């Protein structure tokens, strides 16, 4: 068995190109099994999966209901071209529309979040006849060419010079705002006024859509201040611009609501989703469009298509996953457990000099590391970590059996929604221990 494990590790680095890494510097964990909120490596070591892998395994690992649904569908009918009507395909679309805000009408299925955003860009341009797309600097929308141009953070740089018509604006990142605001409402007015002015300068009649992660995900779990989402909605209504919410990470229970936008009593024109719809048990993503947009394509050509759009195994997994959310009360659990996690995070913030800020909504949270709490100087400079400090911290956590990921100077904490308070206590004790070591590094 040991020889086989070593061979797997060797083959992985010899033949696989691994995402977002210098290939010669990686030593991937050989994962052998997973169950609930845990997974195990080749040595039998158990890890808390505190990022739900890539913030997608919301229902935890090894759910028998979803596995059986995929098995049953594979035996019944494994594939049908997107042009065919099939029971699981139709039922899943109906179910998603019923869960979404009540202005939504239809779903176009994709394989993941990046191609969901790709197709949302196309739909917005087709519907409006306009060519410019606004998105935020601290954002990640995917790594395919269009989605990478939509993305604001450094992972877009390899796709530049980019596609014309993509315009970036600043998000309301209050912890690092250049102004000290008296209230969240004051901050909202500042950022909304800036956005409105920028749209006017870009030509209001040329802007097709404003894309924004409802809750900024990998770039720090940046939660919009009071009134911000309503302000974006008002700008879109004023200028005939589509409001597109990227819910690839924050959709399907992550924030304690079916969709993150439900926290703000706002109805966007388009919602993109992926991750939590199948929780990684099969690839699936999609674009939910409003009834108005859906009606438009009754008489106008929809120039979107994918061979594996609405793949039947993904649709079967999606239906079963939604049943799991409902049967196990995971949406409400995410809200309740999230409040408990928030309390633990606030304790870490008050205890550790290296913790500048903590942010959380549901089980979607982050710890921002700083060199100095007063100056808020980040532990690593934006876009740069020449000494690999964050990787060292991740390595320390991994050595203790705490698996998750970081971005810039921020640790992302987003465990499966099935996690218990006891498991949160146990896992966050590891974080506490490692942060004490980071304090010493300062």
N, C-alpha and C positions, 0 to 999 in steps of 0.2 A: 504493500500500500504506500509506504514512504517513497519508494522509487517512482510510483505512478504520480504521486503528488509533485515530486520534484520535476518530473517530465512535463506536467501541466504548467507549472511556473515557467519552465524554460521555454516551452512552446509559446506561451503567452507573450513573452518579451521578444521572442524570435520572429513571430509571424503576425501578431496583432499590433496595429497602430492604436495607441491609447489616447483618448481625448485630452486636450489641453495640457500637454506635458512634453518635456524633453525626454525622448524615448530611452536614452541611455542612463537616465537618473531615476527610473522608477523600479519599484519592486512590489508589484501588486499582491494583495492578499489573495490567497487561494480560498475562495468561499466554497464550503462543502455542503452546508444545509442552512435553513432558516425557518424560524417558527415564531409567530407573534411579533414581538418588538425586537427579537434577537436574531443574530446569525452567528455561525461558527466558522473558524478557519481550519486549515489542514492539520493543525496541532490540537484541535479540540477546544481552542480558546473561544469563549463566548464574548460577543460584543453587543452593547446596547446600540440599536440602529437609531440614533438620535437625529438623523436627517431624513428618515424614511427613504433611504438610498438617495434619490434625487428629488426629494419632497414629492414622492408619488405613491409610495406604498402606504396609503392612508389607512387601509383596513388591516394592515399587518401582513406578515408572511404566512403562507401555507393555508389560506382560507379554503376549506374543502368545498364550500358551495360554489365559489367562482371556478375552481379547478374542474369540478364536475360539469358545470355549464359549458366550459370549453370542450371537454371530452365529448359530451353528448352532441354538441353542434358539429364537431369534427366528424363524427360518425354519420350524422344525419345529412349534412351538406356543408362541406368545408369552404367552398368558394363559389361565388356567383359574381359575374361582372356587375359594376355599379348600375347598369341600366335595368337590372331586374328588380322587381319587388319581392322581398323575402320577409317572412314574419319577424325575425329578430331585428332586422334592419328598420322596418316600419315602426315596430313597438318601441325601440330605443329612441328614435327621433321624436315620437309622440311624448314619451316619458320625459325627455330632456326639455322639450318646449313647455311642458306642464310644470316643471320645476323652476324654470327660468322666470324672470320678470314677465308680467302679463302682456307686455307689448310685443313679445317675441313670437315669430311665426313658423320658421322652418330651420332645418339644420343641414349644413353641407359637411360630410364627414371626411376627415383626413387620417393620417397615420400618427401624427404627433403635434406638438405645439408649434414648431417652426413652420410646417406647411399649413397649419391653421392660420397663422399670421400672414403667410404668403398669399393665401387665397382671400383673406380679409382685405388685404391691400387692393387686390384686383377687384373685388366686389365693390369696395368703396369708390374706386376710380370709375368703374362701369356705371354705378348708380348715379354718381354726381356729375360725371363728365369733366371732373377737375383732375389736376395732376400732382398737387403737393400734399405731402403727408407729414404731419407734426408728430414728434415723439420726444421723450425726455432723455437727458444725458445719462442719468443714473437709471438705466433700464437694460434689460436683456429680453429679447423677443425671439431668439433662435439664431442658428449659425448658417442656415442656407442663405443664398446671396441677398434676396429681398429682405428676409428677416434680419440679417446682419446689418443691412443698411438702416433698418428700422431701429435696431439696437443702438444705445447711446454710449455704453461703456467700452473699454479698450478692446474687447473681443471683435469689434467691428473693423479695427484698423487693417486687418489683412484683406478686407474686401474694398479697400479704398485705393485709387479713386473710385468712388461709388456711383450709384444710380442717381441721376438728377431728380430733384423734387423732394428729397427728404430733408426736413428742417428740424433741428433740435432746440429744445427749450429746457430751462431749469425747473426741477421739481421742488416742492416745498419741504426741504430737508432741514427742519427747524434747528436740530442740534448743531448744524454747521452753517446756519444762515449768516450772511454778512451783517445782519441787523438784529438787535435784540428787540423782539416784539413783546408788547404788553399782554397780548392774548393770542390765542389761535385764530380768532376772527380777524385780527389785525394782520396777521401773517397771510391769511387767505386773501384778503383784499390786495395786499402787495403783490403776491404771485399771480393772482388772476388778472390784475391790471397790467402786469408785465406781459402776460400771455396774450391778452387782447391787443395790446399795442403792437406786439411782434406780428400777430396775424394781419393787422392792418398794413404794416410795413411790407409784408410778404405778398400782399394782394389778397384781400378776403375772398374774392370771387374765384381764386385759384386753389383754395385749400379744400381737399376732399374729406380729410378725416384727421382727428386728433386721437392718436393711440396712447394709451397709458395702462400700465399695470395697475389694477385697482389698489392693491397694496404692492409697492415695489418689493420684489422678492430677493433674488440673489444679491442685489446691490444694497442690502442692508435692512430689509423689513421696514421700509419708510412708510409710516402711516399718515395719510392725508389729514391736515388740520380741519377743524370744524368748518363746514360750509364749502370746502374746496371742490368736492365732486359736484355739488350743486352749481358752483360757479362755472366749472368747465361745461356743464350741461347748458347753462344759460348762454355762454359764448357760442356754443354749437348751434343753439336755436336761433340766436341773433343773426348769424352769418350763413346758415344753411349747411353747416359742417356736420359730418357724422362723428358721433362719440363712440369710440371702439375701446372696450375694456378687455385687456389681456388677463384672463383668469386661468391661465395654464397651471400656475402654482396655487393660487388662492381659491380656486373653485372647488366645489364638491367637499364642503365641510371644513376645510383647513382653518377658516376664521371663525368657525362656530355658526356659520350660515351656509345654505346650499351654494350660494355665490357670494363672493366678497362684496359686490356692489349692494347686496341686500342690507349691509350695515349702514348705508347712506341714503336710503330712500330715493334712489335715482335710477332712471331707466335709460340705459345706453341704447344705441342703435344696433350695435353688433357686440357679441361676446365671443371670444376665442377660448377654447378649453382643450385639455388633454389629461396628462398625469392622473388625477384623481378619478377619472371616469372609469378606468379599468385597474388603477393602482399597480400598473406594470405587469399585470398577468397576461396582457396581450396589448400590442400597439394600437392606439386609437386616439384621435383628436377630432376637433371640429370647429365650425363657425356657426353660431346661432345668429340669425338675422331677424330684424323686426318684421312685423306683418307688412309694413309699407314697402320694405325692400323685397320681401318675398313676392308681394303682388306685382312689383315692377318686372320681375323676371318671368311672370306669366306671359308677358308679351314681348320680352326682350331676351336676347340670347345670353345665356350664362356661360362665359368662356372660362370654365374651371373644370378640371377633370384629373383623376388619379386612378391608375389601375386598381389599387387596393383601397379606394374610397369605400367606407362602410364595410370593411372586411368582416365576414360573418363571425369569425372567431372573436374578433374584437367586440362586435355588437353583442354577442352572447355574454361575453365577460362583462360588458358595460351594464347590461340588464341585471345580471346577478350581483354586481357590485352595488348598484343602487338599492337592491333588495337588502343587502347586508347593512348599508348605511341606515336604512329604515328599521330593520328588525333589531339591530343592536343599539339603536338610538345614538349613533356616533356623532351626529351633528350637534346635539345638545351636550354630549360628553366632551366634544372639542371645546365648547364654550366653558364648561365647568372646569375641566382639567387645565384649560388655558389660563383661567383666573388663578389656579393654584400654582402653575408654573410661573406666572407673573410675580407672585409673592416671593417665590424662591429667587427669581432673577433680581428683584429689588433688594433682597438681602445680600446677594453677591455684589451688587453695585455699592451698597453702603459699606461693605467690608473690605473690598479690594481697591487699592490705589490705581490698578491698571484698567479698571472698568469705568469708562467715561459715561456710557449710556446703555440702557437696556430698552428694547422695544418689543411689544408683544400684542397680538390680537388672536384669540383662539390659541391653537397650537402652532403658531407661526411667529417665531421670535428670533431676536438677535442680541448679541453682546458686542458692544463696540469698545475696542481696546485702545488705550491712549498711553502716551508717555507721561502726561501731566494732566490732572483733572481740571486744573484752573485754566490752563491755556488751550486745553482740548487737542493738543498736538497728537496726531494719530500715531499709533505704534509703528506703522509703516506708511510711507508716502503713497498717495494715490497713484496707482498704476506701476508702482515700483516696490520690490522687496529683494534687493540684491543679496542680502544675507540670509534669505530664506527663513526669516523669523516666524512667519505664520505657519510654514510647513513644520518647523520644529515644534510649535505648540500643538498642531494637529497630531504630530508623531507622539508627543507626550500623552495626549488624550487617548490615542489609539493603543498605546502600550498599556493603558489602564482599562482597556475594553470599552471605550467611549468613541463611537464612530460618528462623524458628521463632516461638514466641510466649512470652508471659510471663503470670504471674498474681500479683497483689500485688507482692512484691519478689523474685519467683522466676522464673528463666529455665528453661524446660522444654526438655530436649534428648532427642529420641526419633526418631532417624533410621530410615529403612527398614532392615529386617533384612539386606538384601543388601549393606550398606556394608562396605567393606574397611578394613583397618588403615591403608593408605595414605591413603584418603579421610578417615578419622577424623583422621589427623595433619594433613592439609591444611586441613580445615574448622576444627579446634580451634585452629589457629594464628591464624585470624581472630578467634575468641573471645578468645584471649590478647591480641591487639592491642587489641581494643575494651575489655577489662577494664582494660588499662593506662590508657586514657583515663578510665574510670570512677574509677580510683584518684585521678587528678588532680582529678576533680570533688569528691572528699571534702575 
